Amino acid sequence: MAVNFPQIPFYFLRHGVTDHNLRRLVMGQLDIPLNDQGRRQARTAAAQISTLGITSVVCSPLSRARETGEIVATRLGLPVMLAEGLRERDWGEMTGRPYHELVRDSTPRAAETAEQFRSRVLLAMSMLSSSSPTLVVAHSGVCRVLRRHLNAGDAAGPVPNAIPLLFTPLPEGGWRESAVTPASCAIASE
């Protein structure tokens, strides 16, 4: 699937932590809320990125991402736009099971295939504004799809909860993923 990504940087934020994350359970499209730690993480991320010039916040409608996005958007004074295509992958019969039982390269019964998931995420991303920095608030699976598609970052590597990431197009082609640190936020605001 060919997707035309705007060639401007965008930010990505995985939702804050949930009790299912702590128990290492596959959430998929279960609508699991943030826990108190996840809300604190979202407030910390919001403060960290408040000076970066983000002009839109787009998030998955699942409550853990939506609440994270709402916390950040409130701090930025922006509305939240929901994008169905940014939902986590539907893991079918593996939903709610221990994470270690999940085999990434297989499709469990009643689950979304990797290609269906990829196509859905990329279509949602192609709808982003091409004129200003956007914050995408979603899930680890969505970030892995982006890493693979943009050739940025370690597609199999962990995606931390509520740590802002910056995806930047490179002049020679391709993209770079970098963690947004308090020091880089201070530089961006000067």
C-alpha positions as CSV (number, residue, x, y, z in Angstrom):
1,M,0.0,0.0,0.0
2,A,1.5,3.3,-1.1
3,V,0.8,6.1,1.5
4,N,1.8,9.7,1.0
5,F,3.2,10.8,4.3
6,P,3.6,14.6,4.7
7,Q,7.3,15.3,4.8
8,I,7.2,17.2,8.0
9,P,8.1,16.0,11.5
10,F,5.4,14.5,13.7
11,Y,5.4,13.4,17.3
12,F,4.2,10.1,18.6
13,L,3.2,9.3,22.2
14,R,2.2,5.9,23.4
15,H,-0.6,6.0,26.0
16,G,0.3,6.0,29.7
17,V,0.5,2.8,31.6
18,T,-2.5,0.6,32.5
19,D,-3.0,-2.3,34.9
20,H,-2.9,-4.6,31.9
21,N,0.5,-3.3,30.9
22,L,1.8,-4.0,34.5
23,R,0.4,-7.5,34.4
24,R,1.9,-8.0,30.8
25,L,-1.4,-8.9,29.2
26,V,-2.3,-8.4,25.6
27,M,-4.8,-5.6,25.4
28,G,-5.4,-5.3,21.7
29,Q,-8.7,-3.5,21.3
30,L,-9.9,-4.1,24.9
31,D,-10.9,-0.7,26.2
32,I,-8.7,-0.7,29.2
33,P,-8.3,2.7,31.1
34,L,-5.2,4.4,32.3
35,N,-4.3,3.8,35.9
36,D,-3.1,6.6,38.3
37,Q,0.5,6.0,37.2
38,G,-0.5,6.4,33.5
39,R,-2.3,9.7,34.2
40,R,0.8,11.0,36.0
41,Q,2.9,9.9,33.0
42,A,0.5,11.7,30.6
43,R,0.8,14.9,32.7
44,T,4.6,14.7,32.7
45,A,4.6,14.1,28.9
46,A,2.3,17.1,28.4
47,A,4.6,19.4,30.4
48,Q,7.6,18.1,28.5
49,I,6.2,18.8,25.0
50,S,4.3,22.0,25.8
51,T,6.8,24.2,24.1
52,L,7.2,22.2,20.9
53,G,4.7,24.1,18.7
54,I,2.4,21.1,18.3
55,T,-0.8,22.4,16.7
56,S,-3.0,19.2,16.5
57,V,-3.5,16.1,18.6
58,V,-4.8,13.0,16.9
59,C,-5.5,9.8,18.9
60,S,-6.9,6.3,19.0
61,P,-10.4,6.3,20.4
62,L,-9.5,3.5,22.9
63,S,-9.8,5.1,26.4
64,R,-6.1,4.6,27.4
65,A,-4.9,6.6,24.3
66,R,-7.9,9.0,24.3
67,E,-7.4,10.0,28.0
68,T,-3.6,10.4,27.5
69,G,-4.4,12.6,24.4
70,E,-6.9,14.6,26.4
71,I,-4.5,15.3,29.2
72,V,-1.9,16.5,26.7
73,A,-4.3,18.5,24.6
74,T,-5.7,20.3,27.6
75,R,-2.2,21.4,28.5
76,L,-1.6,22.5,24.9
77,G,-5.0,24.2,24.6
78,L,-6.0,22.1,21.7
79,P,-8.9,19.8,20.8
80,V,-8.5,16.1,20.4
81,M,-9.3,14.5,17.1
82,L,-10.1,10.8,17.2
83,A,-8.9,8.5,14.4
84,E,-10.4,5.0,14.3
85,G,-7.5,3.8,12.2
86,L,-5.1,4.3,15.1
87,R,-6.7,1.6,17.3
88,E,-4.3,-1.1,18.5
89,R,-4.3,-4.3,16.5
90,D,-7.2,-6.7,17.2
91,W,-5.5,-9.8,18.6
92,G,-8.6,-12.0,18.5
93,E,-8.3,-15.0,20.8
94,M,-5.0,-13.7,22.3
95,T,-6.7,-10.7,23.7
96,G,-6.4,-10.7,27.5
97,R,-3.8,-13.5,27.5
98,P,-0.2,-13.2,28.9
99,Y,2.0,-11.3,26.5
100,H,4.6,-14.0,26.4
101,E,2.1,-16.3,24.7
102,L,1.8,-14.0,21.7
103,V,3.7,-15.0,18.6
104,R,4.2,-11.9,16.5
105,D,4.5,-13.5,13.1
106,S,1.3,-15.5,13.4
107,T,-2.4,-14.5,13.2
108,P,-4.5,-15.9,16.1
109,R,-8.0,-17.0,15.4
110,A,-10.5,-14.1,14.9
111,A,-7.6,-11.6,14.8
112,E,-6.7,-8.8,12.4
113,T,-3.8,-9.8,10.1
114,A,-0.6,-7.9,10.2
115,E,-1.4,-6.5,6.7
116,Q,-4.9,-5.4,7.6
117,F,-3.5,-3.6,10.7
118,R,-0.7,-2.0,8.7
119,S,-3.1,-0.8,6.0
120,R,-5.5,0.7,8.5
121,V,-2.8,2.5,10.4
122,L,-1.1,3.9,7.3
123,L,-4.4,5.1,5.9
124,A,-5.1,7.0,9.2
125,M,-1.7,8.5,9.1
126,S,-2.1,9.7,5.5
127,M,-4.9,11.9,6.7
128,L,-2.7,14.0,9.0
129,S,-2.2,17.7,8.3
130,S,0.8,18.4,6.1
131,S,1.3,21.9,7.3
132,S,2.1,21.7,11.0
133,P,3.5,19.5,13.7
134,T,1.0,16.9,14.9
135,L,1.0,14.7,18.0
136,V,-0.2,11.2,17.4
137,V,-1.3,9.4,20.6
138,A,-1.8,5.7,20.1
139,H,-0.4,2.2,20.9
140,S,2.9,0.3,20.7
141,G,1.7,-1.7,17.7
142,V,0.9,1.5,15.8
143,C,4.4,2.8,16.6
144,R,5.9,-0.4,15.3
145,V,3.9,-0.1,12.0
146,L,5.3,3.4,11.6
147,R,8.9,2.4,12.4
148,R,8.7,-0.4,9.7
149,H,7.0,1.8,7.1
150,L,9.3,4.8,7.6
151,N,12.4,2.7,8.2
152,A,12.9,4.6,11.4
153,G,13.9,3.1,14.7
154,D,14.0,-0.5,15.8
155,A,10.6,-1.9,14.7
156,A,10.8,-4.8,17.2
157,G,12.2,-2.6,20.0
158,P,10.1,-1.6,23.0
159,V,7.8,1.4,22.8
160,P,7.9,3.1,26.2
161,N,4.6,4.3,27.7
162,A,4.2,8.1,27.6
163,I,7.7,9.0,26.3
164,P,7.3,11.4,23.4
165,L,9.0,10.4,20.2
166,L,9.9,12.6,17.2
167,F,9.8,11.2,13.7
168,T,11.8,13.4,11.3
169,P,12.1,13.1,7.5
170,L,15.8,13.0,6.4
171,P,17.0,15.1,3.4
172,E,18.5,12.0,1.8
173,G,15.2,10.0,2.3
174,G,13.9,7.9,5.0
175,W,13.1,9.0,8.5
176,R,14.7,9.2,12.0
177,E,13.1,8.4,15.3
178,S,14.4,10.1,18.4
179,A,13.2,10.4,21.9
180,V,12.1,13.8,23.0
181,T,14.1,14.7,26.1
182,P,13.7,17.6,28.5
183,A,16.9,19.0,27.0
184,S,15.7,18.8,23.4
185,C,12.4,20.5,24.5
186,A,14.4,23.4,26.0
187,I,16.4,23.8,22.8
188,A,13.2,23.8,20.7
189,S,11.6,26.6,22.8
190,E,14.6,29.0,22.5
